Amino acid sequence: MTTLTLVRPSAYHDSVALLALARALRADPGVSEVAALMATEANKALMAQSGLLTMEAGAAGPNDLVIVIQAEAAAQAESARATAETLLANRHARAQAAGRARPRTIESARRRLPGANVALISVPGAFAAAEALKALGLGLHVMLFSDNVVLDDEVRLKRFAVDRGLLVMGPDCGTAYLSGVPLGFANVVPRGRIGIVAASGTGLQQVATLLAARGEGISQAVGVGGRDMSEAVGGLMTLQALDALGADRATELIVVIGKPPAAAVRARVAARLRDIGKPAVVAMLGRDVIVREDGAITTVATLEDAALAAVARLTGQRWTPNAFALDAADVRRRILRARQELAPGQRGIRGLYAGGTLAHEAVLILEPLVGAVASDLRPGSDASHRVLDLGADEFTVGRAHPMLDPTSRIEAIERCAKEPDVAVLVLDVVLGRGAAADPAGDIAPAVEAARGEARAHGRALAVVVTVVGTPDDPQGLRGQIARLEAAGAWVLPSNAQAARAAACIAGGERVTNALLGAAE
Amino acid sequence: MDAISVLRMCPKVAERLYAAPPQAGRVHSVFERVLNLAWHDGRLLTLQGRGPMLAPFAVELPRLPCSHGLRPGVSVRRDGDTLTLDGAFIEWQGARIADSAMPAGGGGPGGALSVLLAGLHAEGAHGLSSTIGHRARSRLAGGLGRRDPEVFIEGARGLLGLGEGLTPAGDDCLVGALAVIHRLTRGWLLAHPEIEASVAAAAATMTTTIAREFVVHALAGRFAESLIDLLTAESADAVGGAATRVLQSGATSGADTLCGVRLALGALGVERA
């Protein structure tokens, strides 16, 4: 075992950056432990407890950053040190580049780039409204990535924007595609003829990737924020975005994605869609959605159906909802095999999601099939099935979103593996720009370990997953699916199908027959 | 010329600005939304953009200076009511005063605060969850619960400089606890001046320069605006909004501060920690 130390005098990095650095170094071959801390006396004591207090670290002062790397061999420690140097240098270079090129205010940014017409704002929520207002004042559309913007501010901003014919995408808008430019978390999808208005980032990603899989592309995709269709906001941006898509020549069909809107907003959206006259597919993910076609408007119940109905509309084909896109006999065989491995009493489903809308959709699909589902999305609910949105604020305190940092999900998987009644885990893996470099690789070991833990206790644990991605995403769709399948997961083509598969495994023959028809 | 008029500043900051010599200090560190100045008195002074006062030693500006030459070590000069740094002029004539003192309130925090904190499952950062962190937190809570200054000081010293970050998690936790103490039982601190003296002296050498500044102000009862809002909130909405703003402080500082708030409320029997 060998130990190396880096000391950076008066180097200031925030805690998340240092945790990410330590995590990256621990992934280096042969590295057994890493400390990346300010060299205060208390932290030296922590390092001493871990056997990481080297002479250099001991001599450093409280304003010095120390990185201590413990590895099996000297060459491996040296290699990790080189990694650390590179990561710190990259951070420094980014900061330096920012110092040269990044302006400090929206006004000065606009002066440097006079042709810009969109401002992407990602600052803590308490400051976001003021920055958005400045951008709107300068005539810029706003993509408001920030969350925790209070409702009153959202209404004020959107009214201000409407008066000026501008868009406020958000708050908490994670994804948009504007004239081929992806913003935020975005999969690599082709440009095309379908325009999307979405009150949900991962919902938009699911639909866009399913469209891409069928050869269809996006003309424009506008996020409007999860509260836009509430009574308080009145659908201000949904209507504004619909008008924009109506006027956009590249857009031949419009998809609207969201949760059930306020009644008055629903009526306004429907009226506006009829006025625009382009074919439209509406997916408002709620309990009592009636799937139907009303003139040019098709109403569907799931994100997958939104994509399928849109493709059918554009290609003049007939579309009917299907429980599974795969061969029914194959699906039945896999479900039966998974069920046979379960021990008596194993009936629980656990959904551990990175995407909030995907979690919401899973609850809506599961409840009619297996009964009540407890969820952080609906505080107070209690049942033997549970679905968690691990990207919700309560799970991301002091850590990055699970689309970036798998820690919270890995911990949740470990907890679920210890629960004797749990039969199935349902997971989403979101690829694309902005997402983690290898999300499947991050969670696959936890999936393997969880299945091993269940086996060691005479149980089984089925894991069903959907991967939201395209072959052109930087992570590579095929490789990500292969990694999950190698870990024993069943990867399904959509979140809706993954949720249904989980329901069949946990719910037994009754549910399976309900979805696939009685076995011959 | 880049002229910026100060919007608000804390009373102690105003005193320090007026007391500064012509060579007032230098830039200590530069962040996206904050410029820290190493002041001539050996302490820090923070320039921030528009928004809630992030620290009791902050000056709120409508925007930060645009200069790209701002980097650690750059000289800061004072001439009358104006600071000059790298071509930017910051004028504080007419600035409003933002009170950073935690108001004492004997009635205890509203029920909404207790409910919110009881629902928080965040343990704080890894450093706080270490054996050393557990012990320090336990001593701090025990000392506060039994009103034992020695044990409290031992716990506070154990937290100084402990854990991840620019302001280590332990310091943030201590600041959160001190905020509760100043709100609910300031008399105890006033009756035991050795607490402030001992912990402030320890902070001078045991933690980072920035964390020390927060701790020293907290010992004297001065805090960031969001923390004051949290502990003086009277409705569930106000508590939720203030807690959100506290959580948005730094990378993990807000969560660690709430960890300290919860610890102190528990020790005082206001909320089961």
Boltz contact constraints between the chains, C-beta under 6 A:
constraints:
  - contact:
      token1: [A, 12]
      token2: [B, 29]
      max_distance: 6.0
  - contact:
      token1: [A, 12]
      token2: [B, 166]
      max_distance: 6.0
  - contact:
      token1: [A, 14]
      token2: [B, 166]
      max_distance: 6.0
  - contact:
      token1: [A, 14]
      token2: [B, 251]
      max_distance: 6.0
  - contact:
      token1: [A, 15]
      token2: [B, 164]
      max_distance: 6.0
  - contact:
      token1: [A, 15]
      token2: [B, 165]
      max_distance: 6.0
  - contact:
      token1: [A, 15]
      token2: [B, 251]
      max_distance: 6.0
  - contact:
      token1: [A, 15]
      token2: [B, 252]
      max_distance: 6.0
  - contact:
      token1: [A, 16]
      token2: [B, 251]
      max_distance: 6.0
  - contact:
      token1: [A, 18]
      token2: [B, 164]
      max_distance: 6.0
  - contact:
      token1: [A, 38]
      token2: [B, 208]
      max_distance: 6.0
  - contact:
      token1: [A, 40]
      token2: [B, 161]
      max_distance: 6.0
  - contact:
      token1: [A, 40]
      token2: [B, 206]
      max_distance: 6.0
  - contact:
      token1: [A, 40]
      token2: [B, 207]
      max_distance: 6.0
  - contact:
      token1: [A, 41]
      token2: [B, 161]
      max_distance: 6.0
  - contact:
      token1: [A, 41]
      token2: [B, 206]
      max_distance: 6.0
  - contact:
      token1: [A, 42]
      token2: [B, 161]
      max_distance: 6.0
  - contact:
      token1: [A, 42]
      token2: [B, 162]
      max_distance: 6.0
  - contact:
      token1: [A, 45]
      token2: [B, 132]
      max_distance: 6.0
  - contact:
      token1: [A, 46]
      token2: [B, 130]
      max_distance: 6.0
  - contact:
      token1: [A, 46]
      token2: [B, 132]
      max_distance: 6.0
  - contact:
      token1: [A, 62]
      token2: [B, 161]
      max_distance: 6.0
  - contact:
      token1: [A, 62]
      token2: [B, 207]
      max_distance: 6.0
  - contact:
      token1: [A, 62]
      token2: [B, 208]
      max_distance: 6.0
  - contact:
      token1: [A, 63]
      token2: [B, 208]
      max_distance: 6.0
  - contact:
      token1: [A, 63]
      token2: [B, 209]
      max_distance: 6.0
  - contact:
      token1: [A, 99]
      token2: [B, 68]
      max_distance: 6.0
  - contact:
      token1: [A, 100]
      token2: [B, 68]
      max_distance: 6.0
  - contact:
      token1: [A, 104]
      token2: [B, 64]
      max_distance: 6.0
  - contact:
      token1: [A, 104]
      token2: [B, 66]
      max_distance: 6.0
  - contact:
      token1: [A, 105]
      token2: [B, 63]
      max_distance: 6.0
  - contact:
      token1: [A, 108]
      token2: [B, 66]
      max_distance: 6.0
  - contact:
      token1: [A, 124]
      token2: [B, 248]
      max_distance: 6.0
  - contact:
      token1: [A, 126]
      token2: [B, 51]
      max_distance: 6.0
  - contact:
      token1: [A, 126]
      token2: [B, 52]
      max_distance: 6.0
  - contact:
      token1: [A, 126]
      token2: [B, 245]
      max_distance: 6.0
  - contact:
      token1: [A, 127]
      token2: [B, 51]
      max_distance: 6.0
  - contact:
      token1: [A, 130]
      token2: [B, 50]
      max_distance: 6.0
  - contact:
      token1: [A, 148]
      token2: [B, 244]
      max_distance: 6.0
  - contact:
      token1: [A, 397]
      token2: [B, 122]
      max_distance: 6.0
  - contact:
      token1: [A, 397]
      token2: [B, 255]
      max_distance: 6.0
  - contact:
      token1: [A, 398]
      token2: [B, 252]
      max_distance: 6.0
  - contact:
      token1: [A, 398]
      token2: [B, 255]
      max_distance: 6.0
